[in-house]
Amino acid sequence: MDRLRLCGNGVVPLVAARALNSRLNCWPMDDAGRTKQTRLMSLAEAIANVAVGYGVAVVTQILIFPMFGLHTTLAQNLKMGALFTVVSIARSFVLRRLFEAIRVRADR
């Protein structure tokens, strides 16, 4: 099997996947026999997602705010990016738990 496909959704590069899973010879499987993402890979993906989201937020603010007459310092953009990131993490968590609750109810 393609090692990149075995790393969750392919977000994590092959090199990072091998480094994180170098001690494992097998990949966890779900009940249907499909490979599933390890907790370590889920953590790596979540951290990468937050870091990229923060960077995108800050760069977007730097580029877009002046178009609307808003002139902020880099420090202000970094702080606002951090706040947007916290809100995004909370939103993602609430939605994930909501969809999990829906899935659990549907399985009953």
Protein Blocks (a to p, Z undefined) as FASTA:
>chain_A
ZZklmnonomacfklmmmmmmmpcbdcddfkopacddfklmmmmmmmmmmmmmmmmmmmm
mmmmmmnopacdfklmmmmmmmmmmmmmmmmmmmmmmmmmmmmmmmZZ
